[in-house]
Amino acid sequence: MSKFYSTRKFAKTRIRWSSGTQKEVTVENLLTYQNSSALYFGYNSNVNYNGPESKNSENMSPYIFLGFLPISLARNKNTQGYRAAGVDYTFKNSDSNPNSYITFYYNPNNAYPGRAGKSKTFMTGWIDRSSLLAASKTMSADFYFDWEMHMGGGGGFMTSQSVSNTRAALGLPFGSCQEIYQANNRYQSGEYTVYHNDKSIRVYCSFEENWGYTYISKASHGTSVNISKLYSTRKFAKTRIRWSSGTQKEKTCYHIKAFLLFTSAITVMRITKDQILQM
């Protein structure tokens, strides 16, 4: 993650509604904490920070983590919170529970959060203070993640499911566009492909007057899998189905008896969501 930012003093978050509307806002630590703590950006990591909620991370990982106050500061019974668009949003930590973060889940299996939470005015400040993006600056949907926010000790807990089914993105600030300019001979905001350890990562770079912001696409996550290593027989398989309510069921499947004389194996193949939609 350190390759994608040059400061941890601030970041940008973008939010997208199901209507397609997109907004953004600058987020920071509270003014009273800015000399004692920087933000934390991590991929599947939250060193020195509490979270994320295990009921969600077990099924929705990997994740990108935005930490505000580390455990050493968030475990105190005092005023805590975050800053959005130049406005402090505060609460009194009542029980020393040291949560102070927003998690952005890749959620590759489109799992429903085990804990959804609920919205409240203090928690939605970064959403309410966000500004509408011009159509020319919007990003495609795969740059937006399921998310979870937790504050305190009394601040609140909410997810994308509890706020009008929204999705959010984290913009990592960088101060120099020189490398991107040299590679592409342009400073234009838009989608780029960057390479790290021989892996390509799709990003959206938003170039602004003083800073740029990098947003990582969910489509960048993934590994190549030899599916033959994942099974030891093809005589049967199980299918599972999930409803929007969260209900899940499973069933064992075989070839019908009439075909058992001609073939003894179920064909196993991997298809994408787009291929399913084209069927």
N, C-alpha and C positions, 0 to 999 in steps of 0.2 A: 504493500500500500504506500510506502514511503516514496515510491517513484512517481506518485500521482499528485503530490502536494508539496508546497514549499513553505507553508506556514500552518500553524494550528491555532492561530488567534481567532479565527472565524471560519465559517463555511456557509454554503447556501443549501437550502432544501427546496425542492420543487414538489408540488402536489398535483395530482391529476384526478379529476372526477370521471365517472362513467360517461358523462356527456361529452368528454373530450376536452373540457376546459382545463387549462394549466396555469398555475401561479407559482411564484417563487418569493423567497425571503432570505435575508441574511440572519444567521443565528450565531450567538456567542455565549460565553459564560457571563453571569451577572457582573456588573461593574465592580462590585466589592471583591470578586474572586479573580479578576483578570490578571492581577500581579502574582497570584499564588498558584494558578492552575491554567494550563492550556487545554484545548479540546483533545480528544483521543479519536483517532481513526484506525479501525482494524478490520481485517478480513478473517472471519471465523475466529476472532480473538478479542478479548476484553481484559487484558492484563491490568491489574490494579483497580478494576471496575466491577461492580456487581451487575449481574444479569448475563444474558437475557433469561426470560422465563422458560424453565425447562419443559413445561407442558407444550410450549410452542416450538422451541429450538429443536426438540427431538424429531419433529416431523417436518419442519419448514427450513432447516439449514441447507446450505451454508448461508451466511449472513454478512452484511457490512455493519459495523458497529460505530455509532457516534456517541462518545462519552462526554458528559459535561464535567461533573465533579467526581474525582476518584474516591474510593472507599475511605481513605484517610480523612477526607473533608466531609463526605456525605453522611458519615456515621454520627455526626454531631446533632444535637437537638437545637438547631438554630435556623435562621432564614436561608433558604436555598431556592433553586429554580434555574431559569435560563433567560436569555435576552434575545428578542426577535425584533428586527426593524427598529433598533434603537430604544426599545421599551423593555424594562425589566418585568418578568413574570415570576412572582415569588410565592412561597408557602412556608409554613413553619413545620419542620420535621419533628413529628410528635413522638416517634419511638426509635429513632436512630437507625431505621432501616435504610441502608446506604444505596438506594437506586437513583441513578441520574443519567439517563441515556435514551436514545432512540435506536432501535435495531431495524435494519432493512433486510428482509428475508428474500432469498432467491426463490424459495418454495417451489422446487422443480416438479413436485407431484401435486401442486395445487391443493395442499392440505388445508383443512379448516383449523384455525387456532384452538388449542385445547383450553385456552383462557382468552376470552375476547375483551373483557373489561367494558368500560363505558366512558363516554366523553364528559368533560366538564370545562368550564370557561378558562380556568388557569391552564389546563393542558392543551387547549386548542389555540392558544395565543399565536403560535407560529403559523397556524393555518389562517386564522382570522386577519393577521397583519400582512399576509402575502399579497403580492401585486400581480395583476393579470399579465400574462406573457403575450406579446404580439405573435400572430400566427407564424411569422417567419422565424421565430425563436423557439417554437415548441419542439418537443422530442417525440419519437415514436413510443408506443406503449411499452415495448420491452425494456425501456430504461427506467420504468417505474416498478417499485417493489411493494409487496405486502410489508407492513411495518408494525412495530410495537413500541410504545413509549411508557416509561415507568419513572416516577418521581417519588422518592420517600418510601415509607414514613409519612403518609397523609397527603401527598401531592396528587397521586392518582395513577391509574393504570388503564391504558386504552390501546386498541389496535385498529388497523384499517377496516376491520369488520364492524367496529363500533362507531365509525365516523363515516356514514353514508357510503360505505364500500369504496373508499378512496385508495389510491396508491401513491407512494412517495419516492423521491430520489434524493441522493446526497451529492452535492457539488463540492469537490475537493479543490481548494484554491491553489493556483500556481502563479508565480510572479513573472516567469519568463516564457515567451512563446517561441524562443529562438529555434529549439529543436524541431518543433512542428513546422515552423516556417521553412527550415532547411529541407525537411523531408517532402513538403508539399508545395513549397513556394507560394503559400497563401496564409492569411490570418483569418480566413472566413470561418464563422461559427458553423458547426455541422458535425457530421459523423466521420470519425477517423478510425483507422486500425493501427494499433501499436503492438509491439512485439516484446515479449519478456520470456527468457528461457525457452526460446523456440516456439512459444505459444502466442497465438494472435488474440488480442483483446479488443473488442469493439467499444469505443467510447464516443461520447458527444462532448466536444469542446466548445464552451461558450466564451468568446473573447469579448472583454469589456474594456473600458477606458484604462483602468489601472491594474486589473487582475483578470485572470482567466479562471474558469471552473471546469473540472473534468467530471463527467458523469459516466459510470460504468454500466454497460448493458447486461441484463440478466442472461442474454444469449451468449455471453463470453464464458459462462460457466459450463463445464462438461468435460468428460474424459472419454477416450476410446475404450470400448469394452469388447473382449472376445466372448460372445454370449455362450459359446460351447463350454466355457469354464464354469458356467453358472448352473448346470444341470447334469444329472447322471442317468436319466432315463427320459424317453420321449413317448412312453406308453400312455401317459396321462398328464394333466396339468390342472392348476387351479385358476379360476378367475375371481376377481373381486370387483364389486361395484359400490360406488359411493353416491349418495344423494346429497343435495344442497343442505339438507337438515343435519348432515353429519352421520346419518345412519350408514353402516357398512355391512355387506353380506358377502359370502363366498360360496363357491360350488366347484366340485371336482368334475372335470370334463374328460371324456374318452371318445374314440372313434365309435360310430354306430356299428353294431354287430355285423351288419352285412358287408362292411368294408374291412373287417379285421383279417379276412383271408388274403386281401390284396395289399394291405399296408399295415405295418405294426407300429408306425411311429407318427406322432403328431409333429407337424412342421413348426419349428420355432423361428420366428423372425422378429425383427425390430422395425417398427414404423414410427414416424413422427406424427405429431398432432395435425400438421398440415396435410399429410398423406391421408389421414383418417377423414378430414373434412372434404377431401377431393373424391372420396369413394361414393 
